[in-house]
């Protein structure tokens, strides 16, 4: 399987998972007119703090946290693309081509501002700027896929275990659930067809309830 074919397959799976997660939250999510673009630029601002931008104080870039924020933005970007186009194959191929293209960005902050600008000005998800942000944070599509599937599955697990009612347990044996997830996913094979199911089962086994 070619690199582009693999990318299209991974993105199609993420699109399917995003649709399922959105439907889990609201059956009518496609007609609710949620402002996905606004979620993107707000996350961009939060991410910039994790990266560091203040010239008047010492700051260090928290790469793992920036990558997590990129994953969150991709959730919103996928949702926005699903609102704009009904054909998942078309979305997946377009995104795969955008993410594989090289851009001239060499400064993460400027790439991030382009991503935020497209969200604010055009109410759109700029795949090229997003890809530049990924590249500048040493994140390829495989890593995006690994973290996305993990976070999406955790979101489902939270919903299944009382997140809305307030009964969900966030700290598991001294660790926040996000930390448990990161440890779990690191030991799993992302190329397995059962990757998502294995993540969910691992969370279920580790949950302290």
Buried (B, 14 or more C-beta within 10 A) or exposed (E): EEEEEBBBBBBBBBBBBBBEBBEEEEEEBBEEEBBBBEBBBBBBEEBBBBBBEEEEEEEEEBEEBBBBBBBBBBBBBBBBBBBEEEEBEEBBBBBBBBBEEEBEBEEBBBBBBBBBBBBBEEBBBBBBBBBBBBBBBEBBBEBBBBBBBBBBBBBBBBBEBEBEEEEBEEEBEEBEBEEBBBEBBEEBEBEEEEBBEBBBEBBEEBBEE
